[in-house]
Amino acid sequence: MNTTLRHDWTPEEISEIYNSPLLELVFKAAEVHKAQNNFGEVQVSSLLSIKTGGCPEDCAYCPQAARYHTDTEVQALLKTEEVVETAKRAKAAGASRMCLGAAWREVRDNRDFDRVLDMVKEVTRLDMEVCCTLGMLSESQAQKLADAGLYAYNHNLDSSAEFYETIITTRTYDDRLQTLEHVRNANITVCSGGIIGMGEYLEDRYGMLQTLANMPQHPDSVPINALVPVKGTPLENQERVSIWDMVRMIATARIMMPKTVIRLSAGRNEMTMPEQALCFMAGANSIFAGDKLLTTPNPTFDTDMQMFETLGLKTREPFKERRQGGHEGSKAQREKMADLV
């Protein structure tokens, strides 16, 4: 099997993969997955909203936008102690990564950012990978996060550049790509994916995958989210995407980005265990566990651990790539690893 990493995918090639017979597509993706990764090993992450609501952006899918009238309550930045205690519980339940999300348009150099840096340092000390999603970053801010020990930064593209303009007007696609460049330059691993089911065309799904896979270096993690329509947002009446759409996206992403961690993200709460099993077969090897994804429902840790036992899945240990000589990490991260080993 040809396992050469490619960065020159065309829309026609992506369409051919995505639209191939479903079982053939899943079989091929499973072959790629088994050849490139530890088949049956799944990264378990926990996602915590450290600052909720009041966001000035107009992302049409998001209940945290201040301009929409949803049931989401505005919450100030959590205390570091609360975040650490939540991380400890998540680790005890089986998570190896803690993801911290703040409803900001962009990071500002102020006391709140200093507190986030403290959170990163403290959770990293628990031997957990830390990921942040805080909005746009400057080069210096990305470096500060790297020096604090941040392992990953999430900044989703959401969709294709063309469809993006119909769901978000308060920041550009290029803004997002620039933040990802700052993250990569700081030697923080990149987490970037998108959402399906927002009313996009299939070509928009191809376009998002093409942008991600044709980056000079594939994202280390690609979340595939199914839109969870929230009352009060412009997309509240969107029909949920089918499981087959999710399987096709995951399988296509796996074939295009063989070594990338593909995360089965939002929408899992509505999936049965057999449906999730098909997603794992198609190449998904990461999930968010815990009863809430920022503001929307999600399966509990206990439910997921029962599923893992039934399907014969095992959890992935933290910092695995770095322990095996993969991702180099920042100076602070390398020093942390030296302490651990």
Helices and strands as residue ranges (DSSP letters): H 11-18, H 22-36, E 41-51, H 80-93, E 97-102, H 111-124, E 129-133, H 139-147, E 152-154, H 161-167, H 173-185, E 189-191, E 194-196, H 202-213, E 221-226, H 243-256, E 261-264, G 268-270, H 273-281, E 286-289, E 292-293, E 296-297, H 301-311, E 314-315, H 320-323, H 331-340
